[in-house]
Amino acid sequence: MIAELRLEEEIEDLRSEMYHALEQEDRYEKILRISQKLDRALNELEKIEKC
């Protein structure tokens, strides 16, 4: 349960970071890095929820 809450918070932080990076038209590499972190966190949360 704690891991799930931590991941949900991380996902919200990453979504916000992604929004701001896109809004600021940051470098592609930065946006890609955030996107990969977000994808990893979402996949991890999905695994936890399936158990």
PDB file of N, CA, C and O in Angstrom:
ATOM      1  N   MET A   1       0.825  -1.206   0.000  1.00  0.00           N
ATOM      2  CA  MET A   1       0.000   0.000   0.000  1.00  0.00           C
ATOM      3  C   MET A   1       0.865   1.264   0.000  1.00  0.00           C
ATOM      4  O   MET A   1       0.585   2.213  -0.732  1.00  0.00           O
ATOM      5  N   ILE A   2       1.910   1.270   0.819  1.00  0.00           N
ATOM      6  CA  ILE A   2       2.791   2.437   0.874  1.00  0.00           C
ATOM      7  C   ILE A   2       3.501   2.623  -0.461  1.00  0.00           C
ATOM      8  O   ILE A   2       3.652   3.746  -0.941  1.00  0.00           O
ATOM      9  N   ALA A   3       3.940   1.508  -1.061  1.00  0.00           N
ATOM     10  CA  ALA A   3       4.609   1.584  -2.361  1.00  0.00           C
ATOM     11  C   ALA A   3       3.662   2.146  -3.415  1.00  0.00           C
ATOM     12  O   ALA A   3       4.073   2.929  -4.272  1.00  0.00           O
ATOM     13  N   GLU A   4       2.414   1.751  -3.350  1.00  0.00           N
ATOM     14  CA  GLU A   4       1.417   2.236  -4.307  1.00  0.00           C
ATOM     15  C   GLU A   4       1.204   3.746  -4.154  1.00  0.00           C
ATOM     16  O   GLU A   4       1.133   4.470  -5.147  1.00  0.00           O
ATOM     17  N   LEU A   5       1.104   4.208  -2.926  1.00  0.00           N
ATOM     18  CA  LEU A   5       0.929   5.647  -2.686  1.00  0.00           C
ATOM     19  C   LEU A   5       2.146   6.434  -3.148  1.00  0.00           C
ATOM     20  O   LEU A   5       2.017   7.511  -3.729  1.00  0.00           O
ATOM     21  N   ARG A   6       3.332   5.886  -2.884  1.00  0.00           N
ATOM     22  CA  ARG A   6       4.566   6.544  -3.304  1.00  0.00           C
ATOM     23  C   ARG A   6       4.597   6.659  -4.829  1.00  0.00           C
ATOM     24  O   ARG A   6       4.957   7.703  -5.372  1.00  0.00           O
ATOM     25  N   LEU A   7       4.221   5.586  -5.507  1.00  0.00           N
ATOM     26  CA  LEU A   7       4.203   5.600  -6.971  1.00  0.00           C
ATOM     27  C   LEU A   7       3.174   6.585  -7.512  1.00  0.00           C
ATOM     28  O   LEU A   7       3.441   7.289  -8.485  1.00  0.00           O
ATOM     29  N   GLU A   8       2.007   6.639  -6.893  1.00  0.00           N
ATOM     30  CA  GLU A   8       0.982   7.584  -7.342  1.00  0.00           C
ATOM     31  C   GLU A   8       1.474   9.022  -7.211  1.00  0.00           C
ATOM     32  O   GLU A   8       1.214   9.850  -8.084  1.00  0.00           O
ATOM     33  N   GLU A   9       2.178   9.320  -6.130  1.00  0.00           N
ATOM     34  CA  GLU A   9       2.740  10.661  -5.948  1.00  0.00           C
ATOM     35  C   GLU A   9       3.821  10.931  -6.990  1.00  0.00           C
ATOM     36  O   GLU A   9       3.881  12.018  -7.566  1.00  0.00           O
ATOM     37  N   GLU A  10       4.675   9.936  -7.229  1.00  0.00           N
ATOM     38  CA  GLU A  10       5.734  10.083  -8.227  1.00  0.00           C
ATOM     39  C   GLU A  10       5.135  10.321  -9.614  1.00  0.00           C
ATOM     40  O   GLU A  10       5.632  11.152 -10.374  1.00  0.00           O
ATOM     41  N   ILE A  11       4.078   9.598  -9.936  1.00  0.00           N
ATOM     42  CA  ILE A  11       3.418   9.751 -11.236  1.00  0.00           C
ATOM     43  C   ILE A  11       2.853  11.158 -11.388  1.00  0.00           C
ATOM     44  O   ILE A  11       3.001  11.776 -12.442  1.00  0.00           O
ATOM     45  N   GLU A  12       2.214  11.659 -10.356  1.00  0.00           N
ATOM     46  CA  GLU A  12       1.668  13.020 -10.427  1.00  0.00           C
ATOM     47  C   GLU A  12       2.783  14.049 -10.579  1.00  0.00           C
ATOM     48  O   GLU A  12       2.644  15.008 -11.338  1.00  0.00           O
ATOM     49  N   ASP A  13       3.886  13.854  -9.862  1.00  0.00           N
ATOM     50  CA  ASP A  13       5.028  14.766  -9.990  1.00  0.00           C
ATOM     51  C   ASP A  13       5.599  14.729 -11.406  1.00  0.00           C
ATOM     52  O   ASP A  13       5.912  15.768 -11.986  1.00  0.00           O
ATOM     53  N   LEU A  14       5.730  13.528 -11.952  1.00  0.00           N
ATOM     54  CA  LEU A  14       6.271  13.388 -13.306  1.00  0.00           C
ATOM     55  C   LEU A  14       5.325  13.976 -14.347  1.00  0.00           C
ATOM     56  O   LEU A  14       5.774  14.583 -15.319  1.00  0.00           O
ATOM     57  N   ARG A  15       4.044  13.804 -14.156  1.00  0.00           N
ATOM     58  CA  ARG A  15       3.071  14.406 -15.091  1.00  0.00           C
ATOM     59  C   ARG A  15       3.186  15.927 -15.078  1.00  0.00           C
ATOM     60  O   ARG A  15       3.142  16.575 -16.124  1.00  0.00           O
ATOM     61  N   SER A  16       3.331  16.477 -13.897  1.00  0.00           N
ATOM     62  CA  SER A  16       3.495  17.922 -13.767  1.00  0.00           C
ATOM     63  C   SER A  16       4.806  18.373 -14.416  1.00  0.00           C
ATOM     64  O   SER A  16       4.842  19.372 -15.134  1.00  0.00           O
ATOM     65  N   GLU A  17       5.872  17.629 -14.154  1.00  0.00           N
ATOM     66  CA  GLU A  17       7.172  17.950 -14.746  1.00  0.00           C
ATOM     67  C   GLU A  17       7.096  17.884 -16.274  1.00  0.00           C
ATOM     68  O   GLU A  17       7.659  18.733 -16.966  1.00  0.00           O
ATOM     69  N   MET A  18       6.401  16.878 -16.792  1.00  0.00           N
ATOM     70  CA  MET A  18       6.246  16.717 -18.241  1.00  0.00           C
ATOM     71  C   MET A  18       5.464  17.896 -18.818  1.00  0.00           C
ATOM     72  O   MET A  18       5.840  18.448 -19.852  1.00  0.00           O
ATOM     73  N   TYR A  19       4.389  18.276 -18.156  1.00  0.00           N
ATOM     74  CA  TYR A  19       3.574  19.405 -18.610  1.00  0.00           C
ATOM     75  C   TYR A  19       4.426  20.672 -18.703  1.00  0.00           C
ATOM     76  O   TYR A  19       4.378  21.390 -19.701  1.00  0.00           O
ATOM     77  N   HIS A  20       5.202  20.937 -17.654  1.00  0.00           N
ATOM     78  CA  HIS A  20       6.022  22.147 -17.639  1.00  0.00           C
ATOM     79  C   HIS A  20       7.128  22.087 -18.692  1.00  0.00           C
ATOM     80  O   HIS A  20       7.446  23.098 -19.319  1.00  0.00           O
ATOM     81  N   ALA A  21       7.710  20.914 -18.883  1.00  0.00           N
ATOM     82  CA  ALA A  21       8.756  20.767 -19.901  1.00  0.00           C
ATOM     83  C   ALA A  21       8.189  21.029 -21.294  1.00  0.00           C
ATOM     84  O   ALA A  21       8.825  21.692 -22.113  1.00  0.00           O
ATOM     85  N   LEU A  22       7.004  20.511 -21.558  1.00  0.00           N
ATOM     86  CA  LEU A  22       6.376  20.745 -22.862  1.00  0.00           C
ATOM     87  C   LEU A  22       5.987  22.211 -23.029  1.00  0.00           C
ATOM     88  O   LEU A  22       6.143  22.791 -24.104  1.00  0.00           O
ATOM     89  N   GLU A  23       5.482  22.796 -21.955  1.00  0.00           N
ATOM     90  CA  GLU A  23       5.076  24.201 -21.988  1.00  0.00           C
ATOM     91  C   GLU A  23       6.283  25.111 -22.248  1.00  0.00           C
ATOM     92  O   GLU A  23       6.175  26.110 -22.960  1.00  0.00           O
ATOM     93  N   GLN A  24       7.432  24.754 -21.662  1.00  0.00           N
ATOM     94  CA  GLN A  24       8.651  25.549 -21.816  1.00  0.00           C
ATOM     95  C   GLN A  24       9.419  25.200 -23.093  1.00  0.00           C
ATOM     96  O   GLN A  24      10.439  25.811 -23.410  1.00  0.00           O
ATOM     97  N   GLU A  25       8.901  24.198 -23.822  1.00  0.00           N
ATOM     98  CA  GLU A  25       9.563  23.718 -25.031  1.00  0.00           C
ATOM     99  C   GLU A  25      11.006  23.320 -24.743  1.00  0.00           C
ATOM    100  O   GLU A  25      11.930  23.694 -25.466  1.00  0.00           O
ATOM    101  N   ASP A  26      11.178  22.544 -23.654  1.00  0.00           N
ATOM    102  CA  ASP A  26      12.505  22.055 -23.285  1.00  0.00           C
ATOM    103  C   ASP A  26      13.060  21.133 -24.355  1.00  0.00           C
ATOM    104  O   ASP A  26      12.367  20.736 -25.292  1.00  0.00           O
ATOM    105  N   ARG A  27      14.334  20.807 -24.185  1.00  0.00           N
ATOM    106  CA  ARG A  27      15.005  19.923 -25.143  1.00  0.00           C
ATOM    107  C   ARG A  27      14.309  18.570 -25.214  1.00  0.00           C
ATOM    108  O   ARG A  27      13.745  18.089 -24.231  1.00  0.00           O
ATOM    109  N   TYR A  28      14.360  17.977 -26.387  1.00  0.00           N
ATOM    110  CA  TYR A  28      13.744  16.667 -26.630  1.00  0.00           C
ATOM    111  C   TYR A  28      14.272  15.622 -25.648  1.00  0.00           C
ATOM    112  O   TYR A  28      13.504  14.798 -25.150  1.00  0.00           O
ATOM    113  N   GLU A  29      15.570  15.650 -25.367  1.00  0.00           N
ATOM    114  CA  GLU A  29      16.181  14.661 -24.480  1.00  0.00           C
ATOM    115  C   GLU A  29      15.579  14.729 -23.074  1.00  0.00           C
ATOM    116  O   GLU A  29      15.357  13.697 -22.441  1.00  0.00           O
ATOM    117  N   LYS A  30      15.320  15.929 -22.597  1.00  0.00           N
ATOM    118  CA  LYS A  30      14.735  16.091 -21.264  1.00  0.00           C
ATOM    119  C   LYS A  30      13.307  15.554 -21.249  1.00  0.00           C
ATOM    120  O   LYS A  30      12.917  14.847 -20.320  1.00  0.00           O
ATOM    121  N   ILE A  31      12.542  15.884 -22.259  1.00  0.00           N
ATOM    122  CA  ILE A  31      11.157  15.407 -22.341  1.00  0.00           C
ATOM    123  C   ILE A  31      11.134  13.888 -22.455  1.00  0.00           C
ATOM    124  O   ILE A  31      10.302  13.233 -21.827  1.00  0.00           O
ATOM    125  N   LEU A  32      12.033  13.328 -23.246  1.00  0.00           N
ATOM    126  CA  LEU A  32      12.117  11.880 -23.400  1.00  0.00           C
ATOM    127  C   LEU A  32      12.465  11.209 -22.072  1.00  0.00           C
ATOM    128  O   LEU A  32      11.886  10.179 -21.728  1.00  0.00           O
ATOM    129  N   ARG A  33      13.404  11.784 -21.329  1.00  0.00           N
ATOM    130  CA  ARG A  33      13.804  11.229 -20.031  1.00  0.00           C
ATOM    131  C   ARG A  33      12.620  11.219 -19.065  1.00  0.00           C
ATOM    132  O   ARG A  33      12.390  10.224 -18.379  1.00  0.00           O
ATOM    133  N   ILE A  34      11.881  12.303 -19.010  1.00  0.00           N
ATOM    134  CA  ILE A  34      10.703  12.378 -18.137  1.00  0.00           C
ATOM    135  C   ILE A  34       9.666  11.350 -18.573  1.00  0.00           C
ATOM    136  O   ILE A  34       9.076  10.660 -17.741  1.00  0.00           O
ATOM    137  N   SER A  35       9.452  11.253 -19.871  1.00  0.00           N
ATOM    138  CA  SER A  35       8.481  10.306 -20.411  1.00  0.00           C
ATOM    139  C   SER A  35       8.849   8.871 -20.046  1.00  0.00           C
ATOM    140  O   SER A  35       7.975   8.076 -19.698  1.00  0.00           O
ATOM    141  N   GLN A  36      10.115   8.540 -20.122  1.00  0.00           N
ATOM    142  CA  GLN A  36      10.564   7.191 -19.776  1.00  0.00           C
ATOM    143  C   GLN A  36      10.365   6.908 -18.288  1.00  0.00           C
ATOM    144  O   GLN A  36       9.951   5.811 -17.914  1.00  0.00           O
ATOM    145  N   LYS A  37      10.658   7.888 -17.444  1.00  0.00           N
ATOM    146  CA  LYS A  37      10.434   7.721 -16.002  1.00  0.00           C
ATOM    147  C   LYS A  37       8.944   7.526 -15.712  1.00  0.00           C
ATOM    148  O   LYS A  37       8.563   6.678 -14.905  1.00  0.00           O
ATOM    149  N   LEU A  38       8.119   8.315 -16.374  1.00  0.00           N
ATOM    150  CA  LEU A  38       6.674   8.216 -16.186  1.00  0.00           C
ATOM    151  C   LEU A  38       6.169   6.850 -16.638  1.00  0.00           C
ATOM    152  O   LEU A  38       5.354   6.232 -15.953  1.00  0.00           O
ATOM    153  N   ASP A  39       6.637   6.386 -17.764  1.00  0.00           N
ATOM    154  CA  ASP A  39       6.246   5.073 -18.278  1.00  0.00           C
ATOM    155  C   ASP A  39       6.645   3.969 -17.299  1.00  0.00           C
ATOM    156  O   ASP A  39       5.855   3.064 -17.030  1.00  0.00           O
ATOM    157  N   ARG A  40       7.860   4.039 -16.771  1.00  0.00           N
ATOM    158  CA  ARG A  40       8.334   3.046 -15.806  1.00  0.00           C
ATOM    159  C   ARG A  40       7.451   3.039 -14.567  1.00  0.00           C
ATOM    160  O   ARG A  40       7.057   1.975 -14.088  1.00  0.00           O
ATOM    161  N   ALA A  41       7.138   4.221 -14.047  1.00  0.00           N
ATOM    162  CA  ALA A  41       6.313   4.325 -12.843  1.00  0.00           C
ATOM    163  C   ALA A  41       4.902   3.795 -13.088  1.00  0.00           C
ATOM    164  O   ALA A  41       4.343   3.106 -12.235  1.00  0.00           O
ATOM    165  N   LEU A  42       4.331   4.108 -14.235  1.00  0.00           N
ATOM    166  CA  LEU A  42       2.990   3.610 -14.562  1.00  0.00           C
ATOM    167  C   LEU A  42       2.981   2.088 -14.689  1.00  0.00           C
ATOM    168  O   LEU A  42       2.054   1.431 -14.217  1.00  0.00           O
ATOM    169  N   ASN A  43       4.009   1.529 -15.325  1.00  0.00           N
ATOM    170  CA  ASN A  43       4.102   0.073 -15.447  1.00  0.00           C
ATOM    171  C   ASN A  43       4.262  -0.590 -14.085  1.00  0.00           C
ATOM    172  O   ASN A  43       3.658  -1.630 -13.821  1.00  0.00           O
ATOM    173  N   GLU A  44       5.068   0.007 -13.227  1.00  0.00           N
ATOM    174  CA  GLU A  44       5.273  -0.533 -11.887  1.00  0.00           C
ATOM    175  C   GLU A  44       3.972  -0.493 -11.080  1.00  0.00           C
ATOM    176  O   GLU A  44       3.645  -1.452 -10.380  1.00  0.00           O
ATOM    177  N   LEU A  45       3.240   0.603 -11.176  1.00  0.00           N
ATOM    178  CA  LEU A  45       1.962   0.722 -10.479  1.00  0.00           C
ATOM    179  C   LEU A  45       0.974  -0.320 -10.990  1.00  0.00           C
ATOM    180  O   LEU A  45       0.241  -0.919 -10.204  1.00  0.00           O
ATOM    181  N   GLU A  46       0.952  -0.535 -12.286  1.00  0.00           N
ATOM    182  CA  GLU A  46       0.054  -1.533 -12.866  1.00  0.00           C
ATOM    183  C   GLU A  46       0.374  -2.929 -12.319  1.00  0.00           C
ATOM    184  O   GLU A  46      -0.536  -3.702 -12.020  1.00  0.00           O
ATOM    185  N   LYS A  47       1.660  -3.247 -12.190  1.00  0.00           N
ATOM    186  CA  LYS A  47       2.058  -4.551 -11.635  1.00  0.00           C
ATOM    187  C   LYS A  47       1.567  -4.708 -10.202  1.00  0.00           C
ATOM    188  O   LYS A  47       1.055  -5.764  -9.829  1.00  0.00           O
ATOM    189  N   ILE A  48       1.721  -3.664  -9.405  1.00  0.00           N
ATOM    190  CA  ILE A  48       1.294  -3.702  -8.001  1.00  0.00           C
ATOM    191  C   ILE A  48      -0.214  -3.896  -7.917  1.00  0.00           C
ATOM    192  O   ILE A  48      -0.696  -4.680  -7.099  1.00  0.00           O
ATOM    193  N   GLU A  49      -0.958  -3.189  -8.755  1.00  0.00           N
ATOM    194  CA  GLU A  49      -2.419  -3.263  -8.703  1.00  0.00           C
ATOM    195  C   GLU A  49      -2.949  -4.619  -9.156  1.00  0.00           C
ATOM    196  O   GLU A  49      -4.043  -5.014  -8.755  1.00  0.00           O
ATOM    197  N   LYS A  50      -2.195  -5.339  -9.983  1.00  0.00           N
ATOM    198  CA  LYS A  50      -2.625  -6.659 -10.448  1.00  0.00           C
ATOM    199  C   LYS A  50      -2.442  -7.733  -9.380  1.00  0.00           C
ATOM    200  O   LYS A  50      -3.098  -8.774  -9.430  1.00  0.00           O
ATOM    201  N   CYS A  51      -1.572  -7.494  -8.433  1.00  0.00           N
ATOM    202  CA  CYS A  51      -1.305  -8.498  -7.383  1.00  0.00           C
ATOM    203  C   CYS A  51      -2.392  -8.543  -6.340  1.00  0.00           C
ATOM    204  O   CYS A  51      -2.312  -9.331  -5.398  1.00  0.00           O
TER     205      CYS A  51
END
